[in-house]
Amino acid sequence: MKLLTKELKRKLPGFNIARHEAVAVAKFFTPWSNWTWYAAEYDPATRTFWGLVDGFGKEYGCFSLDELEQVRGPHGLRIERDLYFEPTPLKELE
């Protein structure tokens, strides 16, 4: 599964928007654990997202598309994109 489609890339704003109003446009998750990444911004030059990461705890920060694509879980499972995720303000995901 392609994590970042052309359509998603068009929907994601660049870095440095008013982050207190940020909206998650994409949700990525590990099907074998509880880690989830909500992408609200994207920098195509560095292939880096900014958003909310929910793993051991919830925190805002940057995460790399390249790293998400390289992760392999048990039996070769990969990080997936939630195909049914609707854009949601990050404040509602905290």
C-alpha positions in Angstrom: 0.0 0.0 0.0 1.3 3.4 -0.9 1.4 5.6 2.3 1.4 9.0 0.6 -0.7 9.3 -2.6 -0.7 12.4 -4.9 -4.1 13.3 -3.6 -3.0 13.2 0.1 0.2 15.2 -0.8 -2.1 17.9 -2.3 -4.2 18.0 0.9 -1.3 18.3 3.3 -0.2 21.9 4.0 3.5 22.7 4.3 5.3 23.2 7.6 4.7 26.3 9.9 0.9 26.8 9.6 -1.0 27.8 12.7 -0.4 24.5 14.5 -3.0 25.2 17.2 -5.6 24.8 14.4 -3.9 21.8 12.7 -6.0 19.1 11.1 -4.8 15.5 10.7 -5.3 14.6 7.0 -3.8 11.1 7.1 -3.6 8.3 9.7 -0.9 5.6 9.6 -0.8 2.7 11.9 1.0 -0.6 12.8 -1.4 -3.5 12.4 0.7 -5.5 14.9 0.9 -2.9 17.8 -0.8 0.2 19.1 1.4 2.9 17.3 -0.4 5.5 15.2 0.8 8.6 13.4 -1.6 11.4 12.4 -0.1 13.6 9.7 -1.2 17.3 9.6 1.7 18.8 7.6 4.2 17.6 5.1 7.5 18.8 3.7 8.2 17.2 0.4 11.8 18.3 0.3 12.7 16.2 3.4 9.8 13.8 3.1 8.8 14.6 6.7 5.4 14.9 8.3 4.5 16.9 11.4 1.6 15.7 13.5 0.5 13.7 16.5 2.2 10.4 17.3 0.4 7.9 19.6 2.7 5.2 20.9 4.0 4.9 24.4 2.3 8.2 24.9 0.9 11.0 22.8 3.2 13.7 21.5 3.4 16.2 18.7 6.5 16.1 16.4 8.0 15.2 13.1 8.2 11.7 11.6 9.7 10.5 8.3 7.9 9.0 5.4 11.0 7.1 4.5 11.2 5.5 8.0 7.5 4.6 8.0 8.0 2.9 4.6 11.0 0.9 5.9 9.5 -0.5 9.1 8.7 -4.2 9.0 6.8 -6.1 11.7 6.1 -9.7 12.3 5.8 -11.8 9.1 6.9 -8.8 7.0 3.9 -6.6 8.0 4.2 -3.0 7.1 2.8 0.3 8.4 -0.6 0.9 6.7 -2.7 4.0 5.9 -6.2 4.1 7.2 -8.2 4.3 4.0 -11.4 5.4 5.8 -9.8 8.1 8.0 -11.6 11.5 7.8 -9.7 14.7 8.4 -9.9 15.5 12.1 -8.6 18.4 14.2 -5.6 17.2 16.2 -7.1 18.5 19.4 -9.8 15.9 19.1 -7.2 13.1 18.8 -5.3 14.0 22.0 
